[in-house]
Amino acid sequence: MLEWSWPAWLISVAAVAASGAVAAMEGHWGRARGLDIGFGAHGGMWSDALLLSALNALVVPWVGFGSWLLWALAAGAAGSVALHAWWHGGHGAGFREHMWPARPTGRWYADLSWAGWCHVVYVAFEVALLVAYVATPMPVAAVLAVTLLLTAHVPLGVLLPPWSAARRIYREDVWQAALAIVAVWAVAAAKVWG
């Protein structure tokens, strides 16, 4: 049985919308100011708003709240830092986007725009919720729905931005996306049959 948390969905959509509003205020919504890809053309941001908001609404009804969530949030913060450092130093370094409209220092955290910092915080909470998802029993239907949403989100977040910015898909990104999808399905299998 699928349960749905409208507050979780609304908070998720509002968080992404707020990040988009900050990007627009910074002049980073479109390709203005020499950006290769602005917020409005970034597949990962649209996937955050449309797919991950649905994922959050499906997961939250099953999560038991307690002090253990502080550990999930710590893992989420560490995961967000790792993901943004990877993206800044990886193939994302080859183009200018709303999170890093310029890279004058070469340090991911120093070069982030305000919209980029909004995304770092958003991803910290998203990864924390994914940690909670892994640790929380839930019905097979919810696990399948979450798995399908994540399977769609990974290529949109990893492969679409370089394509939108530079009309390139990098082989390493394809392998990393494929490994992430395998991990998503492995977690689903463990949740269903473990």
Secondary structure, 3 states (H helix, E strand, C coil): CCCCCHHHHHHHHHHHHHHHHHHHHCCCCCCHHHCCECHHHCHHHHHHHHHHHHHHHHHHHHCCCCCHHHHHHHHHHHHHHHHHHHHHHCHHHHCCECCCCCCCCCCHHHHCCHHHHHHHHHHHHHHHHHHHHHHCCCCHHHHHHHHHHHHHHHHHHHCHHHHHHHCCCCHHHHHHHHHHHHHHHHHHHHHHHC
